Amino acid sequence: MSDASGELPGHDLVSAGLADLAAGLETTSALLVAMAAPRLRMLGIDVPVSSEAQPSHRLYELLSQGERGAHGRYNALVGRIVSFARAAERATPR
């Protein structure tokens, strides 16, 4: 990712997810980035390939193992990655 992307909303989540995917870790951030991989790749972000066939389902399962309110947390995380992608699209020169 470029240095400018550090100013985008959700950058911390995307950066952590990319690092976790590259390390082969199954984390909330990694699964979220794997879900958004096609859109992130279209933005020129090098997203490592995930071994998870359905990262969205696995993310929800992972969130369900913790505290209550998995649905709300899932939606909040998806909202953050969407905000990042939209901001990155606006920041990308055409």
N, C-alpha and C positions, 0 to 999 in steps of 0.2 A: 504494500500500500504506500501511497505517497505521503510525504510529510504533512501536506495540507489536509489529508483525511483525518488527522488527529483532532481536528477542530469539529468534525461532524458528530452529530448525536449518535450514540451507540458505538462509537469507535472502540471504546474499551472492551465491549463485548465481542466485537468482530475480531479485534486484535488477539484477544485471549482465545477465541474459537479457532482462529487460524493456527496459532501455536499449538493448541491441544490436538487439532486434527493432524498436524505434521508429526506430532509425537505419538500418535496412535491412541490418544486418550479419549474415553467416552465421558464427556462432561456436558453440562447444560450448554455452554458456549459453543463447543464443538458441534453438537447436534443442531443447534440453531443455525450456525454457519453452513453446515451440510444441507439443511433445508433450503437455504437461500443461495446455494452454490450457483445454480444457473444464472440467476440475476447478477450475482456478484462477479461472475466470470465475464458477463457481458459488459461490465464496468471496467474490465481489465485487471481485476483482482485475481491473483493466482491462488485458487482454493484447492488444497490437497484432496485427493479422492477419498471418500469415506467408505468404509466397509459396511456401513449400515444401509440396508435396502430401503427402509422407510424411517428416515430420521425424525419426521414429525411425530410418528407413533411412538418411537422410542423416547423422544423428549417428553411426551406426555406421561409415559410410564415412569420415567425417572422422576418427574415432578410429583407424581402420585405417591411415590414411596416416602416422601418427606411430610411436611406439614399439610394440613388441610388447605383447600383452596387452589388445587392444581390448575383448575380451569382458568381462574383469574391470573395466576402467574404465567401460564402458557400464553394467554392473550397479550399480557403485558410484554413478554419477551418478543413475541412476534411483532408487536407494534414497534418495539425498539429497532429491530432489524429492518423493518419496512421504512422507518424514519431515516435510518442510515442510508439505505439504498436510494431513497428519493432525494436526499440531500446530496449524495454523491452524483446522481444523475444531473442535478442542477449545476453542480460544480464542474462537471466534465465539459470541456470545450467541444463544440460540434464542428 
